[in-house]
Amino acid sequence: MARNRRLILSTPSEVWSLLSDGHRYGEWVTGTQQVLAADAHWPQVGARLRVRVGVGPLVLDDTCVVRVCEPERRLELEARAEPFGAARIAMKLMPWGDATLFVLDWHALRGPGIRMH
């Protein structure tokens, strides 16, 4: 599992407004080249994003599905990049004074990435 923590100098509400706009996914997910489609009800549970990820000419299309949504507190996604498997991406937003402590956990669910743990 990979875990990152960042103090973001914005309120949880402001951070959530970015996360809840599926078309801005590439602004907060490294390697995203393009959002191909976003369900209108993003980020409700079951909503999907289709994105193109990669570096240079090495790209693949990925699908992210919302598994958990607690507005302004928690968002969990399942990212699928077939044939390479799937990963869980869990984000927590915690108020920290006037800022937000943002915690991101990532771990592989299926595919070659599970060997990295």
N, C-alpha and C positions, 0 to 999 in steps of 0.2 A: 504494500500500500504506500502511496505517496501522500504526504500531508503538507499543506502550506497554510500559513497564517499571515494575515496582513492587517494592519490597522489602516482603515480607509477614513480619510478626513471628511466624511459625509455621513448623514444620518442613515439608519437602516431603511427608512422610507425612500430616501434618494437612491441608495444602492439597489433596493428592490425594483425601483422603476426601470433601471437598466436591465436587470435580470428578467423582468417580466415582458420585455419587448424582444420577441424571438428574432426579429430582423436585425437586432444589434448583437447577436450571439458572437459574431466574429470579433467584437471589441473586447470580449472577456475570455475567449477560448483561443489559446495559441495554436497556430497552424490552420485556422479556418480561412479558406480563401474566398468562400462565397456561401451565403444562405440561399439555397435553391427554393425552399418553400417553408412556410411556417403556418401551422394551424391557427385559425382565428381565435381559438380559445386558449392559446398558450398563456400562461404556464399551468393550466389546470391539469389534474391527473389524467393521463392518457393522451394529452396533446403531443404532437410530433413536430420535429424540425427535420428537414432534409438539408444537409450541408455538404460542401466539398472541402476536404481537408488535404493537407500535404505541403510539400516544399518543392518549388520549381516545377519540373515536369512530372514529378512523382505525386500523383493525386488519387484520391478515391472518394466515393460518395458514402456518406455516413448518415445514419438516422439516429436521432435522440428522442427518447420517449420520457415524459415526465412520470415518475413513479410516486413521488411525495411532493406535496406543495402545501406549505404553511406560510401564507403571505407575510413578508417582512421578517421571517424567522428561518425558514428552511426550504431548500429546493434540492430534490434528488432526481438525477437523470440516469437512464440506461442508454449508453452510446453504443451503437452497433456498427461495426465496420467489417462487413463480410468480405472475404472469407477469414478475416483475422480475429474474429471473436467479438466480445462485448466487454464493456467496463461500466462500473457504477461510479458516478460523479455526485458527491454529496457536498452541498454548500450550506453553511450555517452563518447567520448574521446575528451578532450579539451587540447590543448597545454598549458603548464604552465612552461615557461622558457624552460629548456632542459628536462623537465619531462612531464607527462600526468596526468591531473585531470580526473579520471574515475568515472562516476556516473552511478549507477545501480538502476533502478526502477523495482519493481516487484508488480504485482497485479493480483488477481484471475479474470478470465473471466467467468468461469462456475464452478459449483460444490460447495461443502461445504466451500471452502476457501472464497467465497464471503461474508460469514457472519462475517469474521474477520475484515471487514472494517467499 
